[in-house]
Structures are given as C-alpha cells and as structure tokens.
Amino acid sequence: MKWSRKLAVVEARCLPLTPGTIERGMWVRVKPCCETVKKLCRGDGDGDETRDYAVGWEQGMDDTVGRPFQVGVVSRAHRKSPVVGLSVNNGLVAIAGGRFPTYGWFFPLEALEHV
C-alpha cells in the first residue's frame, strides 16, 4: 500500500462516523467500552435529546465489543441516526435477506467507529 493511501486511512480514523459516511460493505469497529455500547443499544440516554429508538441488547453482543466487522445494511427508518447491521458469525438477527440470509447484530451509529 502506498504511503499516501496509508496516510488517508489514518486520517479517516480521526473523523467520527456520520450518517453520510457510513455505507454498506465498509469495515467498522464496535467501540471498546462495553457499558457505553450497551447503554446506546438499549436507548438509555441521559435526556430526551439523546434518547432514540432502542435496537436492543442480546446475549452474545458483548463478544463484538472492540472488534471490527463489515457493514451489511444501513437502516435509517424509525430513528434520528442510522442503525447499522454488522455481519457477525454468531449473530441471531437476519440483517440481510435473500436466498442465503446474512446474520449479525444491529448497532446504533454512535456505538461504532472507524477501523
């Protein structure tokens, strides 16, 4: 990889994910703080301005904390910010349909960061 490409990757890591930058197929990491991620998934905000439709927290989701995954789907329905479906081997939720559905977990955009 050229040094200019490596520099671009490092610079992109400094920027937060936004609804405009998240896209299907890119790699993201679940933030490393399990309690923060769990709180965001459950929709436990400090006030009404931080509250949003909860995606829920299931047994097995704690294995994803701090690890990178590929984005399978980005849903903008029912929320102020997108919900991102990550392709996870032990996920129990069908995040993409078709003949061979993809399974994983849904996370709010705020619980993710650049790889």
MOPAC internal coordinates of N, CA, C and O (Angstrom, degrees):
PM7 1SCF
backbone

  N    0.0000 0     0.00 0     0.00 0    0    0    0
  C    1.4401 1     0.00 0     0.00 0    1    0    0
  C    1.5343 1   107.85 1     0.00 0    2    1    0
  O    1.2310 1   121.05 1   -45.63 1    3    2    1
  N    1.3025 1   115.60 1   134.37 1    3    2    1
  C    1.4608 1   120.65 1   178.95 1    5    3    2
  C    1.5233 1   110.45 1   -65.84 1    6    5    3
  O    1.2310 1   121.00 1   -28.00 1    7    6    5
  N    1.3298 1   115.68 1   152.00 1    7    6    5
  C    1.4587 1   120.28 1  -179.38 1    9    7    6
  C    1.5243 1   111.85 1   -62.03 1   10    9    7
  O    1.2310 1   120.31 1   147.50 1   11   10    9
  N    1.3479 1   117.01 1   -32.50 1   11   10    9
  C    1.4703 1   119.35 1   180.00 1   13   11   10
  C    1.5290 1   110.79 1   -67.48 1   14   13   11
  O    1.2310 1   120.29 1   144.15 1   15   14   13
  N    1.3307 1   117.06 1   -35.85 1   15   14   13
  C    1.4687 1   121.13 1   177.70 1   17   15   14
  C    1.5304 1   109.99 1   -69.51 1   18   17   15
  O    1.2310 1   120.59 1   138.70 1   19   18   17
  N    1.3337 1   116.47 1   -41.30 1   19   18   17
  C    1.4627 1   120.16 1   177.69 1   21   19   18
  C    1.5212 1   110.70 1   -61.89 1   22   21   19
  O    1.2310 1   120.59 1   139.40 1   23   22   21
  N    1.3070 1   116.48 1   -40.60 1   23   22   21
  C    1.4587 1   121.01 1   178.54 1   25   23   22
  C    1.5248 1   110.54 1   -63.56 1   26   25   23
  O    1.2310 1   120.47 1   138.79 1   27   26   25
  N    1.3252 1   116.71 1   -41.21 1   27   26   25
  C    1.4728 1   120.97 1   179.27 1   29   27   26
  C    1.5256 1   110.85 1   -62.90 1   30   29   27
  O    1.2310 1   120.38 1   141.23 1   31   30   29
  N    1.3398 1   116.88 1   -38.77 1   31   30   29
  C    1.4662 1   120.78 1   178.69 1   33   31   30
  C    1.5237 1   110.22 1   -65.71 1   34   33   31
  O    1.2310 1   120.34 1   135.25 1   35   34   33
  N    1.3248 1   116.96 1   -44.75 1   35   34   33
  C    1.4653 1   121.14 1   179.75 1   37   35   34
  C    1.5281 1   110.65 1   -63.63 1   38   37   35
  O    1.2310 1   120.13 1   138.80 1   39   38   37
  N    1.3204 1   117.35 1   -41.20 1   39   38   37
  C    1.4633 1   120.57 1   178.74 1   41   39   38
  C    1.5288 1   111.50 1   -65.55 1   42   41   39
  O    1.2310 1   120.09 1   142.69 1   43   42   41
  N    1.3313 1   117.44 1   -37.31 1   43   42   41
  C    1.4644 1   121.00 1   179.53 1   45   43   42
  C    1.5228 1   111.30 1   -65.39 1   46   45   43
  O    1.2310 1   120.22 1   148.74 1   47   46   45
  N    1.3324 1   117.19 1   -31.26 1   47   46   45
  C    1.4593 1   120.96 1   179.36 1   49   47   46
  C    1.5205 1   112.26 1   -65.14 1   50   49   47
  O    1.2310 1   120.38 1   153.16 1   51   50   49
  N    1.3079 1   116.89 1   -26.84 1   51   50   49
  C    1.4684 1   121.23 1  -179.20 1   53   51   50
  C    1.5227 1   111.76 1   -73.57 1   54   53   51
  O    1.2310 1   119.94 1   156.93 1   55   54   53
  N    1.3247 1   117.72 1   -23.07 1   55   54   53
  C    1.4572 1   122.01 1  -177.21 1   57   55   54
  C    1.5270 1   110.81 1   -88.48 1   58   57   55
  O    1.2310 1   119.51 1   -40.53 1   59   58   57
  N    1.3263 1   118.55 1   139.47 1   59   58   57
  C    1.4620 1   119.80 1   177.05 1   61   59   58
  C    1.5273 1   110.88 1   -72.41 1   62   61   59
  O    1.2310 1   120.82 1   -26.21 1   63   62   61
  N    1.3228 1   116.04 1   153.79 1   63   62   61
  C    1.4630 1   120.06 1   174.65 1   65   63   62
  C    1.5215 1   108.57 1   -69.72 1   66   65   63
  O    1.2310 1   120.64 1   -39.43 1   67   66   65
  N    1.3184 1   116.37 1   140.57 1   67   66   65
  C    1.4607 1   121.93 1   177.69 1   69   67   66
  C    1.5214 1   108.92 1  -127.75 1   70   69   67
  O    1.2310 1   119.85 1   -17.46 1   71   70   69
  N    1.3220 1   117.89 1   162.54 1   71   70   69
  C    1.4616 1   119.63 1   177.61 1   73   71   70
  C    1.5280 1   112.93 1   -56.89 1   74   73   71
  O    1.2310 1   119.92 1   152.64 1   75   74   73
  N    1.3284 1   117.76 1   -27.36 1   75   74   73
  C    1.4592 1   120.78 1   179.65 1   77   75   74
  C    1.5201 1   114.51 1   -81.47 1   78   77   75
  O    1.2310 1   120.25 1   158.75 1   79   78   77
  N    1.3491 1   117.12 1   -21.25 1   79   78   77
  C    1.4608 1   119.70 1  -176.73 1   81   79   78
  C    1.5186 1   113.64 1   -98.47 1   82   81   79
  O    1.2310 1   119.69 1   161.19 1   83   82   81
  N    1.3248 1   118.20 1   -18.81 1   83   82   81
  C    1.4676 1   120.08 1  -179.07 1   85   83   82
  C    1.5210 1   109.50 1   -77.57 1   86   85   83
  O    1.2310 1   120.73 1   -46.39 1   87   86   85
  N    1.3352 1   116.21 1   133.61 1   87   86   85
  C    1.4602 1   120.12 1   179.94 1   89   87   86
  C    1.5149 1   110.46 1  -148.45 1   90   89   87
  O    1.2310 1   121.19 1   -22.63 1   91   90   89
  N    1.3011 1   115.33 1   157.37 1   91   90   89
  C    1.4583 1   122.77 1  -179.26 1   93   91   90
  C    1.5275 1   109.74 1   -63.14 1   94   93   91
  O    1.2310 1   120.81 1   -44.23 1   95   94   93
  N    1.3231 1   116.05 1   135.77 1   95   94   93
  C    1.4601 1   121.37 1   177.03 1   97   95   94
  C    1.5215 1   114.21 1    97.73 1   98   97   95
  O    1.2310 1   119.65 1   161.61 1   99   98   97
  N    1.3302 1   118.28 1   -18.39 1   99   98   97
  C    1.4679 1   119.41 1  -179.49 1  101   99   98
  C    1.5306 1   109.72 1   -79.36 1  102  101   99
  O    1.2310 1   120.84 1   -19.39 1  103  102  101
  N    1.3177 1   115.99 1   160.61 1  103  102  101
  C    1.4525 1   122.00 1   179.02 1  105  103  102
  C    1.5217 1   109.59 1   -99.99 1  106  105  103
  O    1.2310 1   121.24 1   -46.45 1  107  106  105
  N    1.3243 1   115.23 1   133.55 1  107  106  105
  C    1.4585 1   122.15 1   177.32 1  109  107  106
  C    1.5283 1   108.34 1  -133.80 1  110  109  107
  O    1.2310 1   121.15 1   -15.32 1  111  110  109
  N    1.3162 1   115.40 1   164.68 1  111  110  109
  C    1.4585 1   121.03 1   178.72 1  113  111  110
  C    1.5263 1   108.39 1  -118.07 1  114  113  111
  O    1.2310 1   121.25 1   -40.43 1  115  114  113
  N    1.3359 1   115.22 1   139.57 1  115  114  113
  C    1.4586 1   119.91 1   172.72 1  117  115  114
  C    1.5287 1   105.98 1   -73.95 1  118  117  115
  O    1.2310 1   120.09 1   -45.30 1  119  118  117
  N    1.3134 1   117.43 1   134.70 1  119  118  117
  C    1.4690 1   121.03 1  -177.46 1  121  119  118
  C    1.5337 1   110.64 1   -56.02 1  122  121  119
  O    1.2310 1   120.29 1   -31.49 1  123  122  121
  N    1.3408 1   117.04 1   148.51 1  123  122  121
  C    1.4643 1   120.59 1  -171.84 1  125  123  122
  C    1.5239 1   116.82 1   -75.69 1  126  125  123
  O    1.2310 1   119.00 1   166.07 1  127  126  125
  N    1.3196 1   119.51 1   -13.93 1  127  126  125
  C    1.4635 1   121.51 1  -178.52 1  129  127  126
  C    1.5356 1   109.75 1   -89.54 1  130  129  127
  O    1.2310 1   120.81 1   -73.18 1  131  130  129
  N    1.3156 1   116.07 1   106.82 1  131  130  129
  C    1.4662 1   121.51 1  -175.30 1  133  131  130
  C    1.5284 1   112.29 1   -59.88 1  134  133  131
  O    1.2310 1   119.68 1   137.61 1  135  134  133
  N    1.3209 1   118.22 1   -42.39 1  135  134  133
  C    1.4672 1   121.03 1  -178.14 1  137  135  134
  C    1.5288 1   111.82 1   -65.10 1  138  137  135
  O    1.2310 1   120.34 1   140.67 1  139  138  137
  N    1.3262 1   116.95 1   -39.33 1  139  138  137
  C    1.4650 1   120.96 1   178.52 1  141  139  138
  C    1.5231 1   110.67 1   -65.63 1  142  141  139
  O    1.2310 1   120.51 1   134.19 1  143  142  141
  N    1.3273 1   116.63 1   -45.81 1  143  142  141
  C    1.4703 1   121.43 1   179.99 1  145  143  142
  C    1.5209 1   110.17 1   -62.82 1  146  145  143
  O    1.2310 1   120.60 1   136.78 1  147  146  145
  N    1.3220 1   116.46 1   -43.22 1  147  146  145
  C    1.4685 1   121.26 1   179.55 1  149  147  146
  C    1.5324 1   110.59 1   -62.01 1  150  149  147
  O    1.2310 1   120.60 1   137.98 1  151  150  149
  N    1.3258 1   116.47 1   -42.02 1  151  150  149
  C    1.4593 1   121.73 1   179.28 1  153  151  150
  C    1.5248 1   111.37 1   -63.60 1  154  153  151
  O    1.2310 1   120.47 1   137.40 1  155  154  153
  N    1.3422 1   116.72 1   -42.60 1  155  154  153
  C    1.4620 1   120.81 1   178.54 1  157  155  154
  C    1.5252 1   111.55 1   -65.25 1  158  157  155
  O    1.2310 1   120.31 1   139.79 1  159  158  157
  N    1.3318 1   117.02 1   -40.21 1  159  158  157
  C    1.4634 1   120.47 1  -179.74 1  161  159  158
  C    1.5231 1   112.22 1   -68.21 1  162  161  159
  O    1.2310 1   120.67 1   144.65 1  163  162  161
  N    1.3102 1   116.32 1   -35.35 1  163  162  161
  C    1.4688 1   120.63 1   179.30 1  165  163  162
  C    1.5190 1   112.81 1   -79.61 1  166  165  163
  O    1.2310 1   120.21 1   166.02 1  167  166  165
  N    1.3306 1   117.21 1   -13.98 1  167  166  165
  C    1.4587 1   120.76 1  -179.57 1  169  167  166
  C    1.5057 1   113.22 1    79.06 1  170  169  167
  O    1.2310 1   120.38 1  -155.68 1  171  170  169
  N    1.3232 1   116.87 1    24.32 1  171  170  169
  C    1.4664 1   121.62 1  -179.98 1  173  171  170
  C    1.5197 1   109.58 1   -86.40 1  174  173  171
  O    1.2310 1   120.18 1   -96.40 1  175  174  173
  N    1.3234 1   117.26 1    83.60 1  175  174  173
  C    1.4546 1   121.39 1   178.49 1  177  175  174
  C    1.5083 1   111.31 1   -90.94 1  178  177  175
  O    1.2310 1   120.94 1   -15.05 1  179  178  177
  N    1.3268 1   115.81 1   164.95 1  179  178  177
  C    1.4585 1   120.75 1   178.76 1  181  179  178
  C    1.5180 1   111.91 1   -76.17 1  182  181  179
  O    1.2310 1   120.30 1   152.76 1  183  182  181
  N    1.3195 1   117.02 1   -27.24 1  183  182  181
  C    1.4606 1   120.70 1  -179.31 1  185  183  182
  C    1.5143 1   109.56 1  -149.37 1  186  185  183
  O    1.2310 1   120.85 1    -0.81 1  187  186  185
  N    1.3221 1   115.98 1   179.19 1  187  186  185
  C    1.4608 1   120.29 1  -178.52 1  189  187  186
  C    1.5227 1   112.72 1   -64.83 1  190  189  187
  O    1.2310 1   120.02 1   150.92 1  191  190  189
  N    1.3447 1   117.58 1   -29.08 1  191  190  189
  C    1.4585 1   119.72 1  -178.07 1  193  191  190
  C    1.5307 1   111.80 1   -70.86 1  194  193  191
  O    1.2310 1   119.50 1   156.65 1  195  194  193
  N    1.3406 1   118.57 1   -23.35 1  195  194  193
  C    1.4615 1   120.93 1   179.66 1  197  195  194
  C    1.5188 1   112.09 1   -97.82 1  198  197  195
  O    1.2310 1   120.22 1   168.08 1  199  198  197
  N    1.3171 1   117.19 1   -11.92 1  199  198  197
  C    1.4646 1   120.31 1  -178.92 1  201  199  198
  C    1.5175 1   110.78 1   -75.92 1  202  201  199
  O    1.2310 1   121.54 1   -38.09 1  203  202  201
  N    1.3141 1   114.66 1   141.91 1  203  202  201
  C    1.4544 1   121.17 1   178.32 1  205  203  202
  C    1.5237 1   107.25 1  -148.83 1  206  205  203
  O    1.2310 1   120.48 1    -7.56 1  207  206  205
  N    1.3118 1   116.68 1   172.44 1  207  206  205
  C    1.4591 1   121.77 1   177.80 1  209  207  206
  C    1.5324 1   109.09 1   -58.42 1  210  209  207
  O    1.2310 1   120.13 1   -55.90 1  211  210  209
  N    1.3167 1   117.35 1   124.10 1  211  210  209
  C    1.4684 1   121.58 1  -176.73 1  213  211  210
  C    1.5240 1   111.36 1   -76.18 1  214  213  211
  O    1.2310 1   120.45 1   -41.09 1  215  214  213
  N    1.3252 1   116.75 1   138.91 1  215  214  213
  C    1.4606 1   120.80 1   175.48 1  217  215  214
  C    1.5230 1   110.86 1   -90.65 1  218  217  215
  O    1.2310 1   120.62 1   163.26 1  219  218  217
  N    1.3247 1   116.43 1   -16.74 1  219  218  217
  C    1.4595 1   121.54 1   177.52 1  221  219  218
  C    1.5181 1   113.30 1    92.44 1  222  221  219
  O    1.2310 1   121.35 1   -19.39 1  223  222  221
  N    1.3132 1   115.03 1   160.61 1  223  222  221
  C    1.4627 1   122.47 1   179.33 1  225  223  222
  C    1.5132 1   107.65 1  -128.58 1  226  225  223
  O    1.2310 1   120.43 1   -57.82 1  227  226  225
  N    1.3206 1   116.78 1   122.18 1  227  226  225
  C    1.4528 1   122.05 1  -176.88 1  229  227  226
  C    1.5262 1   110.52 1  -115.27 1  230  229  227
  O    1.2310 1   121.09 1   -20.63 1  231  230  229
  N    1.3113 1   115.52 1   159.37 1  231  230  229
  C    1.4611 1   120.35 1   175.87 1  233  231  230
  C    1.5284 1   108.46 1   -62.47 1  234  233  231
  O    1.2310 1   120.28 1   -48.57 1  235  234  233
  N    1.3053 1   117.08 1   131.43 1  235  234  233
  C    1.4577 1   121.91 1  -178.05 1  237  235  234
  C    1.5139 1   113.43 1   105.40 1  238  237  235
  O    1.2310 1   120.51 1   161.15 1  239  238  237
  N    1.3355 1   116.63 1   -18.85 1  239  238  237
  C    1.4651 1   119.44 1   179.61 1  241  239  238
  C    1.5270 1   111.69 1   -71.17 1  242  241  239
  O    1.2310 1   120.22 1   155.09 1  243  242  241
  N    1.3266 1   117.19 1   -24.91 1  243  242  241
  C    1.4610 1   119.82 1   179.47 1  245  243  242
  C    1.5247 1   112.15 1   -66.06 1  246  245  243
  O    1.2310 1   119.63 1   161.04 1  247  246  245
  N    1.3180 1   118.32 1   -18.96 1  247  246  245
  C    1.4701 1   121.90 1   176.07 1  249  247  246
  C    1.5277 1   112.25 1   -70.16 1  250  249  247
  O    1.2310 1   119.98 1   163.30 1  251  250  249
  N    1.3206 1   117.64 1   -16.70 1  251  250  249
  C    1.4661 1   121.34 1  -177.19 1  253  251  250
  C    1.5244 1   113.03 1   -89.02 1  254  253  251
  O    1.2310 1   119.89 1   165.60 1  255  254  253
  N    1.3142 1   117.81 1   -14.40 1  255  254  253
  C    1.4644 1   121.96 1  -174.79 1  257  255  254
  C    1.5295 1   110.77 1   -61.37 1  258  257  255
  O    1.2310 1   121.47 1   -53.93 1  259  258  257
  N    1.3460 1   114.80 1   126.07 1  259  258  257
  C    1.4592 1   121.64 1   178.80 1  261  259  258
  C    1.5163 1   115.04 1    80.85 1  262  261  259
  O    1.2310 1   119.62 1  -177.69 1  263  262  261
  N    1.3190 1   118.33 1     2.31 1  263  262  261
  C    1.4728 1   121.63 1  -177.23 1  265  263  262
  C    1.5266 1   111.27 1  -109.06 1  266  265  263
  O    1.2310 1   120.24 1   -29.47 1  267  266  265
  N    1.3462 1   117.15 1   150.53 1  267  266  265
  C    1.4681 1   120.92 1   179.07 1  269  267  266
  C    1.5318 1   111.94 1   -86.91 1  270  269  267
  O    1.2310 1   121.33 1   -34.97 1  271  270  269
  N    1.3395 1   115.07 1   145.03 1  271  270  269
  C    1.4583 1   122.25 1   177.65 1  273  271  270
  C    1.5177 1   109.73 1  -145.50 1  274  273  271
  O    1.2310 1   121.26 1   -21.49 1  275  274  273
  N    1.3163 1   115.19 1   158.51 1  275  274  273
  C    1.4573 1   120.73 1   178.62 1  277  275  274
  C    1.5273 1   109.68 1   -88.76 1  278  277  275
  O    1.2310 1   121.20 1   -41.02 1  279  278  277
  N    1.3402 1   115.32 1   138.98 1  279  278  277
  C    1.4615 1   121.22 1   179.40 1  281  279  278
  C    1.5245 1   108.91 1   -74.09 1  282  281  279
  O    1.2310 1   120.84 1   -55.94 1  283  282  281
  N    1.3279 1   115.99 1   124.06 1  283  282  281
  C    1.4564 1   120.96 1   179.58 1  285  283  282
  C    1.5176 1   112.83 1   -96.48 1  286  285  283
  O    1.2310 1   120.63 1   146.43 1  287  286  285
  N    1.3349 1   116.41 1   -33.57 1  287  286  285
  C    1.4555 1   121.13 1  -178.71 1  289  287  286
  C    1.5237 1   108.99 1  -156.76 1  290  289  287
  O    1.2310 1   121.02 1   -32.02 1  291  290  289
  N    1.3326 1   115.65 1   147.98 1  291  290  289
  C    1.4588 1   122.07 1   174.73 1  293  291  290
  C    1.5245 1   107.09 1  -122.84 1  294  293  291
  O    1.2310 1   120.68 1   -62.07 1  295  294  293
  N    1.3265 1   116.30 1   117.93 1  295  294  293
  C    1.4584 1   121.18 1  -178.64 1  297  295  294
  C    1.5171 1   109.51 1  -112.21 1  298  297  295
  O    1.2310 1   120.86 1   -51.46 1  299  298  297
  N    1.3111 1   115.96 1   128.54 1  299  298  297
  C    1.4622 1   121.34 1   179.13 1  301  299  298
  C    1.5337 1   112.16 1  -106.98 1  302  301  299
  O    1.2310 1   120.21 1  -168.89 1  303  302  301
  N    1.3229 1   117.19 1    11.11 1  303  302  301
  C    1.4632 1   121.30 1  -177.62 1  305  303  302
  C    1.5222 1   111.40 1   -82.51 1  306  305  303
  O    1.2310 1   120.31 1   -37.55 1  307  306  305
  N    1.3123 1   117.01 1   142.45 1  307  306  305
  C    1.4594 1   126.26 1   171.55 1  309  307  306
  C    1.5228 1   115.06 1    66.75 1  310  309  307
  O    1.2310 1   119.24 1  -168.98 1  311  310  309
  N    1.3445 1   119.05 1    11.02 1  311  310  309
  C    1.4626 1   120.61 1  -177.74 1  313  311  310
  C    1.5184 1   111.29 1  -139.84 1  314  313  311
  O    1.2310 1   120.84 1   -20.57 1  315  314  313
  N    1.3312 1   116.01 1   159.43 1  315  314  313
  C    1.4583 1   121.48 1   173.82 1  317  315  314
  C    1.5224 1   110.56 1   -73.41 1  318  317  315
  O    1.2310 1   120.59 1   142.45 1  319  318  317
  N    1.3459 1   116.48 1   -37.55 1  319  318  317
  C    1.4643 1   121.39 1   176.96 1  321  319  318
  C    1.5256 1   108.57 1  -119.76 1  322  321  319
  O    1.2310 1   119.73 1   -22.41 1  323  322  321
  N    1.3267 1   118.12 1   157.59 1  323  322  321
  C    1.4666 1   120.43 1  -174.99 1  325  323  322
  C    1.5247 1   114.47 1   -65.75 1  326  325  323
  O    1.2310 1   121.44 1   -25.42 1  327  326  325
  N    1.3125 1   114.86 1   154.58 1  327  326  325
  C    1.4566 1   123.65 1   169.82 1  329  327  326
  C    1.5177 1   105.30 1  -103.57 1  330  329  327
  O    1.2310 1   120.64 1   -45.96 1  331  330  329
  N    1.3239 1   116.38 1   134.04 1  331  330  329
  C    1.4604 1   121.41 1  -174.88 1  333  331  330
  C    1.5225 1   109.29 1  -114.69 1  334  333  331
  O    1.2310 1   120.76 1   -54.79 1  335  334  333
  N    1.3355 1   116.16 1   125.21 1  335  334  333
  C    1.4571 1   121.63 1   176.52 1  337  335  334
  C    1.5142 1   109.40 1   -92.34 1  338  337  335
  O    1.2310 1   120.44 1   -60.50 1  339  338  337
  N    1.3403 1   116.76 1   119.50 1  339  338  337
  C    1.4563 1   121.63 1  -179.29 1  341  339  338
  C    1.5166 1   110.26 1  -102.84 1  342  341  339
  O    1.2310 1   120.56 1   -42.58 1  343  342  341
  N    1.3239 1   116.53 1   137.42 1  343  342  341
  C    1.4611 1   122.09 1   178.33 1  345  343  342
  C    1.5255 1   109.13 1   -75.22 1  346  345  343
  O    1.2310 1   120.79 1   -72.36 1  347  346  345
  N    1.3270 1   116.10 1   107.64 1  347  346  345
  C    1.4641 1   122.41 1  -178.00 1  349  347  346
  C    1.5253 1   107.82 1  -124.08 1  350  349  347
  O    1.2310 1   120.32 1   -46.50 1  351  350  349
  N    1.3294 1   116.99 1   133.50 1  351  350  349
  C    1.4605 1   121.24 1  -176.27 1  353  351  350
  C    1.5144 1   113.53 1   -57.16 1  354  353  351
  O    1.2310 1   119.55 1   136.92 1  355  354  353
  N    1.3301 1   118.46 1   -43.08 1  355  354  353
  C    1.4650 1   120.51 1  -177.43 1  357  355  354
  C    1.5247 1   113.11 1   -97.09 1  358  357  355
  O    1.2310 1   120.02 1  -164.29 1  359  358  357
  N    1.3266 1   117.58 1    15.71 1  359  358  357
  C    1.4573 1   121.27 1   179.06 1  361  359  358
  C    1.5134 1   111.83 1   -68.26 1  362  361  359
  O    1.2310 1   120.43 1   -32.57 1  363  362  361
  N    1.3178 1   116.78 1   147.43 1  363  362  361
  C    1.4614 1   121.42 1  -177.23 1  365  363  362
  C    1.5125 1   113.74 1  -108.01 1  366  365  363
  O    1.2310 1   120.08 1   178.07 1  367  366  365
  N    1.3377 1   117.45 1    -1.93 1  367  366  365
  C    1.4565 1   121.84 1  -176.63 1  369  367  366
  C    1.5233 1   109.36 1  -106.10 1  370  369  367
  O    1.2310 1   120.25 1   -49.28 1  371  370  369
  N    1.3246 1   117.13 1   130.72 1  371  370  369
  C    1.4649 1   120.62 1   175.99 1  373  371  370
  C    1.5217 1   107.95 1   -74.63 1  374  373  371
  O    1.2310 1   120.27 1   -69.54 1  375  374  373
  N    1.3349 1   117.10 1   110.46 1  375  374  373
  C    1.4594 1   120.61 1  -177.15 1  377  375  374
  C    1.5147 1   112.52 1   -94.61 1  378  377  375
  O    1.2310 1   119.97 1   162.56 1  379  378  377
  N    1.3220 1   117.67 1   -17.44 1  379  378  377
  C    1.4630 1   122.10 1   177.24 1  381  379  378
  C    1.5171 1   107.98 1  -146.00 1  382  381  379
  O    1.2310 1   120.85 1   -49.88 1  383  382  381
  N    1.3079 1   115.99 1   130.12 1  383  382  381
  C    1.4584 1   120.99 1  -176.71 1  385  383  382
  C    1.5128 1   112.67 1   -84.19 1  386  385  383
  O    1.2310 1   121.55 1    19.11 1  387  386  385
  N    1.3145 1   114.64 1  -160.89 1  387  386  385
  C    1.4484 1   120.13 1  -178.56 1  389  387  386
  C    1.5139 1   110.68 1   115.32 1  390  389  387
  O    1.2310 1   121.10 1     8.41 1  391  390  389
  N    1.3086 1   115.50 1  -171.59 1  391  390  389
  C    1.4537 1   120.20 1  -179.13 1  393  391  390
  C    1.5276 1   111.55 1   -64.71 1  394  393  391
  O    1.2310 1   120.45 1   140.03 1  395  394  393
  N    1.3293 1   116.75 1   -39.97 1  395  394  393
  C    1.4581 1   122.59 1   176.44 1  397  395  394
  C    1.5250 1   108.17 1  -120.93 1  398  397  395
  O    1.2310 1   119.82 1   -88.13 1  399  398  397
  N    1.3345 1   117.95 1    91.87 1  399  398  397
  C    1.4697 1   120.19 1  -174.78 1  401  399  398
  C    1.5246 1   112.34 1   -64.25 1  402  401  399
  O    1.2310 1   121.25 1   -28.88 1  403  402  401
  N    1.3203 1   115.21 1   151.12 1  403  402  401
  C    1.4545 1   122.64 1   175.83 1  405  403  402
  C    1.5244 1   108.08 1   -96.13 1  406  405  403
  O    1.2310 1   120.83 1   -47.26 1  407  406  405
  N    1.3128 1   116.01 1   132.74 1  407  406  405
  C    1.4562 1   120.75 1  -179.48 1  409  407  406
  C    1.5226 1   110.59 1  -108.26 1  410  409  407
  O    1.2310 1   121.19 1   -27.62 1  411  410  409
  N    1.3185 1   115.32 1   152.38 1  411  410  409
  C    1.4556 1   120.38 1  -179.88 1  413  411  410
  C    1.5112 1   110.35 1   177.70 1  414  413  411
  O    1.2310 1   121.03 1    29.61 1  415  414  413
  N    1.3262 1   115.63 1  -150.39 1  415  414  413
  C    1.4579 1   123.08 1   179.27 1  417  415  414
  C    1.5149 1   109.60 1  -132.32 1  418  417  415
  O    1.2310 1   120.61 1   -28.51 1  419  418  417
  N    1.3201 1   116.43 1   151.49 1  419  418  417
  C    1.4547 1   122.21 1   173.40 1  421  419  418
  C    1.5289 1   109.40 1   -96.76 1  422  421  419
  O    1.2310 1   121.11 1   -40.88 1  423  422  421
  N    1.3287 1   115.49 1   139.12 1  423  422  421
  C    1.4601 1   122.53 1   176.96 1  425  423  422
  C    1.5200 1   108.88 1  -133.78 1  426  425  423
  O    1.2310 1   120.07 1   -32.55 1  427  426  425
  N    1.3437 1   117.48 1   147.45 1  427  426  425
  C    1.4681 1   119.17 1   172.01 1  429  427  426
  C    1.5234 1   108.71 1   -70.48 1  430  429  427
  O    1.2310 1   120.53 1   -29.38 1  431  430  429
  N    1.3074 1   116.58 1   150.62 1  431  430  429
  C    1.4567 1   121.82 1  -179.04 1  433  431  430
  C    1.5284 1   112.16 1   -54.91 1  434  433  431
  O    1.2310 1   120.16 1   144.65 1  435  434  433
  N    1.3146 1   117.30 1   -35.35 1  435  434  433
  C    1.4657 1   121.48 1  -177.73 1  437  435  434
  C    1.5241 1   113.05 1   -65.99 1  438  437  435
  O    1.2310 1   119.78 1   162.73 1  439  438  437
  N    1.3355 1   118.03 1   -17.27 1  439  438  437
  C    1.4668 1   121.67 1  -179.62 1  441  439  438
  C    1.5219 1   112.48 1   -89.76 1  442  441  439
  O    1.2310 1   120.26 1  -175.84 1  443  442  441
  N    1.3426 1   117.12 1     4.16 1  443  442  441
  C    1.4637 1   121.53 1  -176.07 1  445  443  442
  C    1.5088 1   111.69 1  -119.18 1  446  445  443
  O    1.2310 1   120.87 1   -20.71 1  447  446  445
  N    1.3403 1   115.94 1   159.29 1  447  446  445
  C    1.4446 1   122.08 1   176.80 1  449  447  446
  C    1.5287 1   109.43 1  -145.50 1  450  449  447
  O    1.2310 1   120.55 1   -13.35 1  451  450  449
  N    1.3305 1   116.55 1   166.65 1  451  450  449
  C    1.4626 1   121.18 1   177.41 1  453  451  450
  C    1.5122 1   110.71 1   -63.03 1  454  453  451
  O    1.2310 1   120.58 1   -30.83 1  455  454  453
  N    1.3211 1   116.50 1   149.17 1  455  454  453
  C    1.4754 1   121.34 1   174.70 1  457  455  454
  C    1.5025 1   108.26 1   -78.08 1  458  457  455
  O    1.2310 1   120.10 1   180.00 1  459  458  457

